[in-house]
Amino acid sequence: RMLVGVLGECLFFGVAVGAASYSFDSKLKCLIGANYYAHHEMWDHVLEAARGDAGNPVVIHEVNRALFQTGRLADEMFSHPQHPSALFLEFGRSLYWHKVGFWLDVGFINLAEHNLAQAIEVWGEHPAILKQLALVHLVKGNTGAARIYLNALTRTLFGDDWADDYLQKLEHDPELANDERIQRLRSLMPESNVLIADHGGESWLAELLAEHPNNRAAFEYLMASYLLTDQPEKVVENIRRLGDLEYARPFLPEHYAEAAVVHASISRKALDLHGWRIRPDTERRFAECRDVVMRGRGDRETVARELRERFPGSYYRYCFVKESGDP
């Protein structure tokens, strides 16, 4: 029974990522694996699976979620292939299923529900979709609707244990006041609770962060967007927000520090880092990267090769040649 359930779920993720357009090879396995593990919040497995096709936009999106969930996005983002449009999966409306986890991460519960409604129209009442819909309604306090999806899940080949657990919780704690995850997601929801347009961008993350300064997901994705779109000055401008979040002092997260060094080089001004420090090695590496670029004298291939060999996971490399991670 368990094997049948797992195979069925893998088939769903294969269909959900457009498996029909691939031969059953390592890239397809990578795509299915990254999405499957992300759905089950097995973040280290996501990073492992991604090695098979790390340049696929959906895989990049799931890798960034895994890095955020494991507290590594601000330090290791550029150790993996990146592309600006993959951060929010902006390039295809048919990818709404893959955006659900991200919308939940940042607190847009209504938008997650909207994407799930679209997904269920395409793929039907698949347990993976039912589980997310149940979670959305639990967060929103719609216990009647949540029970419908939870009861439906108990009749599936997988998801029944999770559903049974929440049905029992609702009996003893109808408001789920003792459920840490539900309370955290509720705390991230915008007060207006409106459905925003389903697109990427920075303005809505900034607005959400202004409303909830402790929303670490909104902050890190906003900073990631600034890094990917060549806006190191905005990274520096938002370093002040670190005080509202649980980052370990005294040093800035590595990519934010690299952005600060880049901005200082461009602006030629002393920066206000609000008491945070930059490691000496971070400044040294910038000087070395700049020397590589100057020696290259416009030979991009030579510069890119040397930066790839010497500074594979550095934001500096991305700044100079728009490459990151392994090719």
N, C-alpha and C positions, 0 to 999 in steps of 0.2 A: 504493500500500500504506500509506504513512504517513497520507495523507488519510483513508482508510477507518478506520485505527486511531484517529485523533483524533476522528472523528465518532462512532465506536462508544463511545469513552471518555466523550465529552460526553453521549451518550445515557444511559450508565450513571449519571453524576452527576445527570442530570435525573430519572431514575427514583429514585435514592437520596434525593433531596431532596423527593420527592413531586410531581413535575412534573404528574402527572395532575390535580392539584387547581388548576392554574394555566392561564391562557391563555398562549400563547407571546408574552409581552410583555417589557418591560424588567425587570420584577421577576423573572421566571423566568430571564432571561439573567443577571441579577445573582447569583441563587442558585446557578445552575450554575457560573458563572464563579468565584465566590468559593471554592466547594468544589473545583473542578478545580484552580485555582491553588494552593490550600492543599495539596492532595495532592502536587503537584509542587514544593512549597516555593518558589514564585515569589511572595514575600511582598509586594513592591511592587505586583504585579498584583492580589493579593487586595484591597489597599486601594483600588485604582482601580476594580475591579469592584464593590466594595461600595457605591459611590455610587448605584447604581440602586435599592437597597432596603435602606438601611442600618439600618432598624428591625427587620428580620427576625431572630429569635433565633439561627438558624443562622448568618446572616451576621455578627451581632455576635460570636458565638463565634469564627468564623474571623478576624475583624478583630483580636480580642484576641490570638489566636495569632500573627498577622502582626506585631503591635506588639511582642510579647514577643521573637519571633525576630529582629527588627531593633533590639532594644535601646531601644524607645520606650514600652513599656507604662507605666512609672512616671512618664513626663513628658507623654504625649499621649493617655492613655486616654480622658479626658473631652472630647477634641476629636471624639469619635465617639459616636453613640448607645449607651447602656448600659442594661442591665437585670440585676438580681441573678441571676435564674434562667438567663440566657443564658451566664453565665461558665462554668458546668459543664454546661449543657444539662440542667437538672434536671427539666424539665417533661414529658418524653416518653421512655419506654423504647424506642420504635421508632427513636430517633435514635442507636442504638449505633454505626453506621458513622461518624458525624461525631465521635464521642468518641475514636476510635482514636488520632488524631494527638495529642490532648491527653494521653491516658494515656501515650503514648510520651514526650512532652515532659517530664512530671514523674517518669517512671521506673517507673510501674506496668505492667510488661511483661506480667504474667499477665493483668491486666484488659484490656489491649489485645488479647491473644490470645482472651480470652473473648468480647469484642465482635466480633472477626473471625469467630469460629465461628458466632455468631448471624447475621452478615451473609451468610456463605456459604450458610447454609440458605435465606435469602430470595432472594438474587440469583445463587447458583451460583458457579462458579469463574471469576469475572471477574478479568482481569489485575491490576486495581487492588487487589483483595483478596488475590490470590496474592502480590503484591509485598510487602504489609505482613506477611503470614504468614511469608514467607521472612525478612524483616528480624527479626521477633520470634524466630524459631528461631535465627537467626545470633547474636542478642544472648544468648540463653539457652544457646548452645553446643550446640544440638541439630543437629549438622551433617547427620545423615542425613535428618531431616525437612526441613531447609533445602534440601538438594539436590533433594528431590522437588518442592518448589515452584519452585525455580530452573529445573529442567529443564522443568517445565510452562510457565514463563514464556517460555522460549526458543522455544516453539512457537506463541506468540501474535503478534498483529499489532503489539504495542508492549510494551515492557518487556524485550525480548530482549537489548538491549545491556547494560542494568543487570544482568540475570541472568548473562550471559556473563562480565561483569567479576568478579562475585562467585564464580562457579565457578572462574575462573582464580586468584583470590586464595586460595581454599580449597586449591588444589593446592600452592601455595608457602608458605602461612601458615595451616595448619588452625585455629589458635586465633584468627586474625585479630588478633594482638597489635599489628600495625602499622596497623590500621584505626581512625582517630581517632573516628569516629562510633560504631562498635560498642563501643569501650572506654568512651566517655563514657556511653552508655546502660547498659552493665553497671555502671558505678560508681554509677548513680543507683538501682539496684534495691534494694528493701528486703531486709535480710538474711533476714527470715523468709520472703520470697518467697511469701506467701500471697495468695489471691484475696480482695479486700475486696468489700464490697457495692457494687454499681454505683449510686452516688448521689453527689450533690455534698456539699459541706460543708467545714468548716474543720479539724475534729479530725484527720482522716487526713493532711492536708497538714502540719499542725503536727508530727505524729508522724514523718512522713517527713523533715521538716526537722531534727528533733532527731537523727535517725539520720545524716543527711547534711547538715551545716550549709552545705556549698558548693553545694547544689542550688538554683540560682538560679530555676529554673522554679517549684519548690514555694514559694519565698519570694515571688516576685512575684505569683503567683496567690493566695496567702494574703493578702498585703497588698491586692490588688485586691478580694478578698471583704470585707475589713474596711472598705475605702472605700465599697463599694457598699451595705453594710448598716449604715452610720452608726455605725461603731465607731472613731473617730479615736484614742481612747485606746489601742486595741490596735495601731494603726499606730505610735504613739509608743513603746509598750512593746517593739516588735520592731525599732526602729531599731538596737538593739545588735547585731543580726545582720548589719548591713551590713559589719562588720569582717571577716566570713568570706567576703565576696563581692567581686567586682572592680568597685566603683563608684568614680568619680573624685571625690576630695575637692577643695575643702572643703565644697561645698554639697550639701544633701540633694536627691535627685530631687524634681522640682517637686510632684507630688501628695502625696508624703510630707511635704514642707515645709508644704503647705497644710493637711494634716490636723493637723500639729503646731500651727499657728497657731489652727486651730479649737478644738483641745483646750485650748490655753492660755487661750483666751477663755472657754471653758466652766468650766474648773477653777479659773481665776484663780491658778494656781500656776506657779512657774518649772519648766521642763522640763529633764530631763537628756537632751541630744541626743548624748551620747557623742562630743563633739568635732566634730560636724557643725554646719554653719551654715545659716541661712535667708537668702535674698537679701532686701535691703530692699524691693525691688519686690513680693515675695510678701506681705509684711506690709502694704504700702500698699494693694494690691488688696483685701485682706480688709476693710480699713477702708472702702474705697469701696463694696464689695458690701454691707456692713452698712448703710451710709448709704442705699443704694438700697432696701433692705428696710424700713428705718425710715420713709423718705419715702412708701413705698407704702401704709402704714397698713392692711395686710390685703388690699389689692387685688392678688391673686396674678397676674392677667393682666398688669397693668402692670409689676409687679416682674419677672415672667418675661420679658417682652419686652425690658426694659432690660438685664437680665443677659445675655440671648441676644445682644443687639447689642454690648454692651461687654466681656463676659467669656465668649465662647462655649466655650472649652476649659478652663474653670477648674473645679476640684473644689468651689470655693465655690458656684458656680451650682448644682451637683448637690445640695449640702447644703441650700440654701435652697428650691429649687423642684423638685428631682428631675428635672432636665433636663440633657442633655449633647449635644454635637455639633449638627449641623444637624437641624432638625425634619423 
